[in-house]
Amino acid sequence: MEAKYPSESACIMTDLVLPGETNPLNNMFGGELLARMDRAASIAARRHSRRVAVTASVNHVAFNRAIPLGSVVTVEAKVSRTFRTSMEIFIDVWIEDRESGIRTKANEAIYTFVAVDETGIPVAIPQIKPETDLEKERYAAALRRKQLSLVLAGKMKPNDATELKALFSN
Ligand SMILES: CC(C)(COP(=O)(O)OP(=O)(O)OC[C@H]1O[C@@H](n2cnc3c(N)ncnc32)[C@H](O)[C@@H]1OP(=O)(O)O)[C@@H](O)C(=O)NCCC(=O)NCCS
């Protein structure tokens, strides 16, 4: 399988925050943003793998800024690293100022998707070739995030998490 660039998987979704999607403070409900990020990440995973891709884990979500009712929200998802059957997807969330149009980063998240066949069995996917400095940075740190996710899920022994251990011994 030929390796692909992260840009080939990019999925950009822009939508408004409507009244039914807010909390009592009139800011976007966290679960609504999680769902939008999951949808964008799922499309990015499918574009990279050209397979059915399922959410295996949500590794990191930072709700740094509240997103007010009526905001224009853009969710950008891109594969940041691939392993044998799994992909890390990095998601950046932006809001747009109504008058100036200037975009501000509101939140970010990292999801793991696994490509599966029609019976749900994980299948191998193309590898990825990061191009930009940011893509290279995210690629380099992805292995320790995968190990952390597996350790927390009870699927890897902490002693086997070599990248994580290296982080703490430096
Ligand atoms: C995700 C799923 C396919 C993994 O199946 P599995 O039997 O654990 O398969 P494996 O152990 O072979 O793991 C497959 C890959 O997923 C990775 N993986 C599994 N759990 C993970 C986790 N919690 N964090 C990060 N990676 C994980 C494995 O490391 C492996 O990666 P690699 O092949 O790239 O090295 C399976 O658990 C599943 O179908 N889950 C339900 C998915 C779903 O329905 N999501 C929507 C939620 S409602």
The ligand as an SDF file (V2000), in Angstrom:
LIG
                    3D

 48 50  0  0  0  0  0  0  0  0999 V2000
  -11.6070   -0.8200   18.0890 C   0  0  0  0  0  0  0  0  0  0  0  0
  -11.6500   -2.3310   17.9200 C   0  0  0  0  0  0  0  0  0  0  0  0
  -11.8840   -2.6750   16.4530 C   0  0  0  0  0  0  0  0  0  0  0  0
  -10.2980   -2.8880   18.3790 C   0  0  0  0  0  0  0  0  0  0  0  0
  -10.4140   -4.2670   18.3750 O   0  0  0  0  0  0  0  0  0  0  0  0
   -9.3430   -5.1910   19.1350 P   0  0  0  0  0  0  0  0  0  0  0  0
   -9.8720   -6.5460   19.1890 O   0  0  0  0  0  0  0  0  0  0  0  0
   -8.8890   -4.5050   20.3860 O   0  0  0  0  0  0  0  0  0  0  0  0
   -8.2150   -5.2330   18.0620 O   0  0  0  0  0  0  0  0  0  0  0  0
   -6.6610   -5.1940   18.2610 P   0  0  0  0  0  0  0  0  0  0  0  0
   -6.2410   -5.5630   19.6380 O   0  0  0  0  0  0  0  0  0  0  0  0
   -6.1040   -5.9510   17.1010 O   0  0  0  0  0  0  0  0  0  0  0  0
   -6.3510   -3.6460   18.0520 O   0  0  0  0  0  0  0  0  0  0  0  0
   -6.4800   -3.0460   16.7940 C   0  0  0  0  0  0  0  0  0  0  0  0
   -5.7050   -1.7520   16.8210 C   0  0  0  0  0  0  0  0  0  0  0  0
   -6.3750   -0.8470   17.6810 O   0  0  0  0  0  0  0  0  0  0  0  0
   -5.4540   -0.3390   18.6470 C   0  0  0  0  0  0  0  0  0  0  0  0
   -6.2110   -0.0430   19.8630 N   0  0  0  0  0  0  0  0  0  0  0  0
   -7.1110   -0.8460   20.4640 C   0  0  0  0  0  0  0  0  0  0  0  0
   -7.5810   -0.2140   21.5560 N   0  0  0  0  0  0  0  0  0  0  0  0
   -6.9540    0.9920   21.6240 C   0  0  0  0  0  0  0  0  0  0  0  0
   -6.9860    2.0600   22.5430 C   0  0  0  0  0  0  0  0  0  0  0  0
   -7.7930    2.0510   23.6180 N   0  0  0  0  0  0  0  0  0  0  0  0
   -6.1960    3.1260   22.3170 N   0  0  0  0  0  0  0  0  0  0  0  0
   -5.3820    3.1740   21.2450 C   0  0  0  0  0  0  0  0  0  0  0  0
   -5.2890    2.1720   20.3290 N   0  0  0  0  0  0  0  0  0  0  0  0
   -6.0710    1.0950   20.5320 C   0  0  0  0  0  0  0  0  0  0  0  0
   -4.4410   -1.4600   18.8240 C   0  0  0  0  0  0  0  0  0  0  0  0
   -3.2380   -0.9790   19.3790 O   0  0  0  0  0  0  0  0  0  0  0  0
   -4.2890   -1.9050   17.3850 C   0  0  0  0  0  0  0  0  0  0  0  0
   -3.4920   -0.9450   16.7030 O   0  0  0  0  0  0  0  0  0  0  0  0
   -2.4280   -1.3190   15.5350 P   0  0  0  0  0  0  0  0  0  0  0  0
   -2.9700   -2.4970   14.7690 O   0  0  0  0  0  0  0  0  0  0  0  0
   -2.3980   -0.1170   14.6820 O   0  0  0  0  0  0  0  0  0  0  0  0
   -1.1370   -1.5940   16.2200 O   0  0  0  0  0  0  0  0  0  0  0  0
  -12.7710   -2.9990   18.7990 C   0  0  0  0  0  0  0  0  0  0  0  0
  -12.4730   -2.7900   20.1640 O   0  0  0  0  0  0  0  0  0  0  0  0
  -14.1370   -2.4020   18.4950 C   0  0  0  0  0  0  0  0  0  0  0  0
  -14.7680   -2.7650   17.5000 O   0  0  0  0  0  0  0  0  0  0  0  0
  -14.6290   -1.5000   19.3710 N   0  0  0  0  0  0  0  0  0  0  0  0
  -15.9090   -0.8450   19.1630 C   0  0  0  0  0  0  0  0  0  0  0  0
  -15.7440    0.3570   18.2320 C   0  0  0  0  0  0  0  0  0  0  0  0
  -17.0020    1.1740   18.1820 C   0  0  0  0  0  0  0  0  0  0  0  0
  -18.0730    0.6350   18.0210 O   0  0  0  0  0  0  0  0  0  0  0  0
  -16.8310    2.4950   18.3230 N   0  0  0  0  0  0  0  0  0  0  0  0
  -17.9330    3.3810   18.4310 C   0  0  0  0  0  0  0  0  0  0  0  0
  -18.2680    3.5680   19.8700 C   0  0  0  0  0  0  0  0  0  0  0  0
  -19.9700    3.5570   20.1490 S   0  0  0  0  0  0  0  0  0  0  0  0
  1  2  1  0
  2  3  1  0
  2  4  1  0
  2 36  1  0
  4  5  1  0
  5  6  1  0
  6  7  2  0
  6  8  1  0
  6  9  1  0
  9 10  1  0
 10 11  2  0
 10 12  1  0
 10 13  1  0
 13 14  1  0
 14 15  1  0
 15 16  1  0
 15 30  1  0
 16 17  1  0
 17 18  1  0
 17 28  1  0
 18 19  1  0
 18 27  1  0
 19 20  2  0
 20 21  1  0
 21 22  1  0
 21 27  2  0
 22 23  1  0
 22 24  2  0
 24 25  1  0
 25 26  2  0
 26 27  1  0
 28 29  1  0
 28 30  1  0
 30 31  1  0
 31 32  1  0
 32 33  2  0
 32 34  1  0
 32 35  1  0
 36 37  1  0
 36 38  1  0
 38 39  2  0
 38 40  1  0
 40 41  1  0
 41 42  1  0
 42 43  1  0
 43 44  2  0
 43 45  1  0
 45 46  1  0
 46 47  1  0
 47 48  1  0
M  END
$$$$
